[in-house]
Amino acid sequence: MYACADMLRCTRTTLDIADELLRRAKRRAADDRVPLRAVVEAALRSYLSGRRRSAGYRLRWRTEKGRLLAGAWTWTIATSCST
């Protein structure tokens, strides 16, 4: 039987965790000398408090058929040859 002084804060839950991930979490807990529960709770808190990662800026290259308009700049790459 499992007893806890504050039943609102202590709950048992079963999770399916990949073997390698669980091994890494156990290793981290042992290295830090903390219970596995502390590692899992810290990871959950970090995940839940963090902002969702944005995909970042993505340049969308668009080509148009037509001619170069007057006043538009054209860029050329010049290479210098030294003799």
VEXDREN-2710 file (C-alpha; in Angstrom, 1 decimal):
% VEXDREN-2710
k/r/px/py/pz
1/MET/0.0/0.0/0.0
2/TYR/1.2/3.5/-0.9
3/ALA/0.6/6.3/1.6
4/CYS/1.3/10.0/1.4
5/ALA/0.8/12.8/3.8
6/ASP/-0.7/15.0/1.1
7/MET/-2.6/12.9/-1.3
8/LEU/-3.3/15.8/-3.6
9/ARG/0.4/16.1/-4.3
10/CYS/1.4/12.4/-4.4
11/THR/0.1/10.3/-7.2
12/ARG/1.3/7.2/-8.8
13/THR/1.2/7.0/-12.6
14/THR/2.4/4.4/-15.0
15/LEU/4.3/5.6/-18.1
16/ASP/5.7/3.8/-21.0
17/ILE/9.2/5.2/-21.6
18/ALA/11.7/4.0/-24.2
19/ASP/14.4/1.9/-22.7
20/GLU/17.3/4.1/-23.8
21/LEU/15.6/7.2/-22.5
22/LEU/14.9/5.6/-19.2
23/ARG/18.5/4.4/-18.9
24/ARG/19.7/8.0/-19.6
25/ALA/17.4/9.4/-17.0
26/LYS/18.5/6.8/-14.4
27/ARG/22.1/7.6/-15.2
28/ARG/21.5/11.4/-14.8
29/ALA/19.7/10.7/-11.5
30/ALA/22.6/8.6/-10.2
31/ASP/25.2/11.2/-11.4
32/ASP/23.3/14.0/-9.7
33/ARG/22.5/11.8/-6.6
34/VAL/18.8/12.6/-6.8
35/PRO/15.8/10.2/-7.2
36/LEU/14.6/9.3/-10.7
37/ARG/11.4/11.0/-9.8
38/ALA/13.2/14.4/-9.4
39/VAL/14.7/14.0/-12.9
40/VAL/11.3/13.2/-14.4
41/GLU/9.6/16.1/-12.6
42/ALA/12.3/18.6/-13.6
43/ALA/12.0/17.4/-17.3
44/LEU/8.2/17.8/-17.2
45/ARG/8.4/21.2/-15.6
46/SER/10.9/22.4/-18.1
47/TYR/8.8/21.0/-21.0
48/LEU/5.5/22.5/-19.7
49/SER/6.9/25.9/-18.8
50/GLY/8.8/26.5/-22.0
51/ARG/7.5/28.2/-25.1
52/ARG/6.8/26.2/-28.1
53/ARG/9.6/26.3/-30.5
54/SER/8.9/28.2/-33.7
55/ALA/10.1/26.9/-37.0
56/GLY/12.1/30.1/-37.4
57/TYR/12.3/32.2/-40.5
58/ARG/12.1/30.4/-43.8
59/LEU/13.0/32.3/-47.0
60/ARG/10.5/31.5/-49.8
61/TRP/12.2/32.0/-53.1
62/ARG/9.6/33.0/-55.7
63/THR/10.4/33.4/-59.4
64/GLU/8.4/35.4/-61.8
65/LYS/8.3/35.3/-65.5
66/GLY/8.8/38.6/-67.2
67/ARG/11.4/41.3/-67.7
68/LEU/13.7/43.3/-65.4
69/LEU/12.0/46.5/-64.5
70/ALA/13.7/49.8/-64.9
71/GLY/15.5/50.8/-61.7
72/ALA/15.9/47.3/-60.4
73/TRP/19.4/46.3/-59.3
74/THR/21.2/43.3/-60.7
75/TRP/23.9/41.7/-58.7
76/THR/26.9/40.0/-60.2
77/ILE/29.7/38.2/-58.6
78/ALA/33.1/39.4/-59.7
79/THR/36.2/37.4/-59.1
80/SER/39.6/39.1/-59.2
81/CYS/42.6/37.3/-60.6
82/SER/46.0/38.1/-59.3
83/THR/49.0/37.5/-61.4
END
